[in-house]
Structures are given as C-alpha cells and as structure tokens.
C-alpha cells in the first residue's frame, strides 16, 4: 500500500488571474450561486490573510529546534516547557489546515466563475491551458460538482450546502453525489502520485459514476465509486453520531457563547438521536448558566439522558466534540478482528458490484473507499485481501483500487 501526503499550493503559487470570470457570478440571477460565491470569496480572503501573516519556514525551523532540544534533553540536562512546544505545534497545524482550506476555496471559486459563464468542458480546458495537471484536475472536478448541484436543484432537490464542493453529513438525502466527487478529488491525485497517470474529469454519469480522459493519450476511462463499511451495525452508529453531533453543533452556534462542549461517547448514538432535542436543551441550559468558564469546566452528568459533558473556554466560535472521559487512557480496540471484518466487507462489495449493469465506458476503474473507525489497520486489510483468490472482474472493471484520503493500492 502506498501512503501519500497531498501537498497544497502555497499562496504565491495560486494563479489568481483564474478568478477573472467571477464577475459573471455576482451578476447572476441565481441567488444560491451568488451566496456560495460570496462564502468562498470571504473564506478565501480570511485564509489568505492568515497564511500570509505567518512565516511558515520560521515556524518549521522553530519546531525542528524544539525537537532537537527534546531529543538531547538528557545529555544537556535542560528542562523544557511542553506547553510552549504544544502551542507551536498547534500553530503549525493550524497553518497547514488553513492552507488546505485556502486551496479548496480558491479552486471552488474558479469553478463557480466558469460555471456562471456557461462554459463547456472544452472551454474550461482551453481556459486552463498552460496550467499544471493538479490545477486542471481540481478546477474541472469542482466545475462538474457544481454542475451536478445545479441539476439537482433544477429537479427540485433540496441541498444542505449548494455549490459548496464539500461533503454533506452521512445519512442526509442526496449526499451520494458529494461523496463520489470528494472521492474522485483525492483518488485522481493519489493515482498520479502512485503511477504517474494523469486523468481528468469529463462528465458525471450513472454507470459508471464518472467519465474521465487520460491526458497523455486522450483515451476515455470510466470510474465507479463505492464504499466499504466495517459492518452494518457500525455504519448505523456512525451515521447516527454524525447526525447528532451536527444537530447539537448547530444549536450551540445559535447561542454564540465561545465555549467548547465535549460529550462522553454514549453507549448508543442511535438511542441518543431519538432524544437529541432534549440533549441540546440540557447542554444549552448549562452553558447559559455557567457562562464562559475561567478554567476548564468540570464534568456535568444527566442520569436521565445517560450522558456526561465537559465545558471549557475557547477563543473560537462555539464548538463540540465527543470522546472518552476515562482516566485510564484510550479505549483498546480489537484491531485484528475489525480489520478482518473490513477485509470481508471489501470482498463483498466487489462481488456486489459485479451484479450491477455493465459500465457504459470501457476500460473502467472500481474505486473503493474504506469507511471505518480508528480500530482498522488498512495494511492488515490489504494483506488479508491478497491472501484470498482474486475475483474475476474483467466483465465490468479493468482495475480495482482501494483508496482513502492518504492511501492507495491496486487490488486487482
């Protein structure tokens, strides 16, 4: 299995002249399109201001110096302040995250501008002539994503975040297209890093999900996207957890108090989802009563809801998270067992795809995204897969890939 780190472009490397077509967006009669463009523009400006306000090279040098001092602390008998290093590490992490979001907003904004002008695929390609493959890929895929949203809206479908080029919460209606486009974004990058092959989005389809073109040969290739979950029970719990946390997070934003609420992971997210309105009311009432804690707040318990929370101050907007409150350390997972379950799920997913209609584009890739918790070892999953005989997929697919955000391996 290959592991990759997809590097975003630095602010100085972004071709800002590609934003020229944006005038058409702000003159558009489509209120949702204008709203999305304004959101991307505002976020772009914020992230740009942040990354330009920091000397990242200096931050990295300071981080390396701290690591050297840490590694030699016994030899030089120097006491180090861990809080200073953690503060520096958080600043480096925030810069890296902000740079990734800067790239996302920039390319989404370029795509919105091209969509608003009514550009065809050929016109988008011509507009991007001379740009790197990575830029062409990001813009074309997001342009297709925006086109897909436009079609759904015309059909009367309701979208949580129109033209945002971001994932909808699991379990919400019409989130499948978002999942597939998101999967395509990172898979094509990983494919290029792993094999050197450069594929670009052409159009969204049904079977397969995407029609692509190989830039060096002009050959059309299909890509069918799918997911393999650890288990049905885990899937249902995962979907419920996302829905509950999103609901509570939105309610917390309404009060605007800069606090962070941590929820102790419940025994059943599905049971908690049935009472999420009660949970939200209880949390908010405690936040209002306590206000902004001077220090980390203590643990609050609701026996009726079978729930515990902790409230602490934050410099940012209200936020929420979940996890264990156990003082004995992190939960121990049965990694081997869960990896075996994921391996079986992977094999089952391939066989299920062989029962679907033949792809209209040949050759065609099957790209499987593993959806799992932290208790799955992908290396073990892949090793287990190769211990079994490979199914004959030639009737439908030329290649089968397993791809997460940072990992890719060709299974067949």
QUIBELFEN-V829840 format. One line per field, one symbol per residue. ss: DSSP state (@ for helix, = for strand, . for the rest). psi: psi as a letter, one per 40 degrees, with the letter a starting at -180 (. if undefined). A space follows every 50 residues. Layout:
ss: ???
psi: ???
//
This chain:
ss: .==.......@@@..@@@@@@@@@@@....@@@@@@@@@@@@@@@@@@@@ @@...@@@@@@@@@@@@@@@@.@@@@.....@@@@@@@@@@@@@@@@@@@ @@@@@@@@@@@@@@@@....@@@@@@@.....@@@@@@@@@@@@@@@@@@ @@@@.....................@@@@@@@@@@@@@@@@@@@@...== ====.....=====.....==========..@@@@@@@@@@@@@@@@@@@ @@@@@...======....@@@@@..@@@@@@@@@@@@@@@........== ==....=======.....=====...........@@@@@@@@@@@@@@@@ @@@..........========......@@@@@@@@@............== ===...====..
psi: hhhihhhiiideehgeeeededdddeeiehdddddddddddddddddddd deeigddddddddddddddddedddefhhihddddddddddddddddddd ddddddddddddddddefhidddddddeheiidddddddddddddddddd ddddeeihidghfefihiiieiifedddddddddddddddddddeehhii hdihadgidihihhdeeehhiihhhiihididdddddddddddddddddd dddddehgihhhhhhidhddddddfdddddddddddddddahidahiihh ihddefiiihhiiieaiiiiiiaieheeiihhigdddddddddddddddd dddeeiihiehhihihhhhhhiaefhhddddddddeeihhihedddidih ihhadeihhhd.
//
